[in-house]
Amino acid sequence: MQRIAVIAQLQPGSAEQAKRLIADGPPFDPADLGLTGHDVYLGQTTVVFVFEGPDVERRVAELVNDPARSASFSAWAPMLAGPPTLARSAYHWAAAAS
């Protein structure tokens, strides 16, 4: 299982708008993308999108590079203070399944 995070800085005052957009859910079907998990963390100045699944980096790249599917991400453009950055998982701990 692989995880990646996409981290973006928010424009000042845009956290509430981001919260409303996140409440609508992702503009794609995570299961159709082949993900096993997807989280979004929101702070006052930062938003972090975490994607989890097999070959996740390729799957997310295909989503972002597909003009039809990525058009819905344009709603984020006015809220971002710059281009998002990619962070790869460096450490993960999970309890053993019983």
C-alpha positions, 0 to 999 in steps of 0.5 A: 500500500502506498500513500502520497499527500498533496499539500497546498497553502491557502489564500488568507481568509479562504479556509471557510470556502475550502471547508464548504468545498470539501464538504461536497466530497471529492470531484471524482470517485475514489473507488473508481480511481483504485484508491483504498483511502482518501483523506483531506486535512484542513487548517487555517492556512493549509489543506492536505489531500492524502491518497492511499492505494496500490500504485497511488502516485500513477493513479493520482497523476492520471487523474490530474492529467486527465483534462475532463476529470481534472477540470473540477479542480479549478474551484480550488484555484482562487483559494490557493496561494501557490502551486501544491507540492507532493509529499511521499510517505516516509513513515507509517504505523498501523496496529496489527489486524487481529 
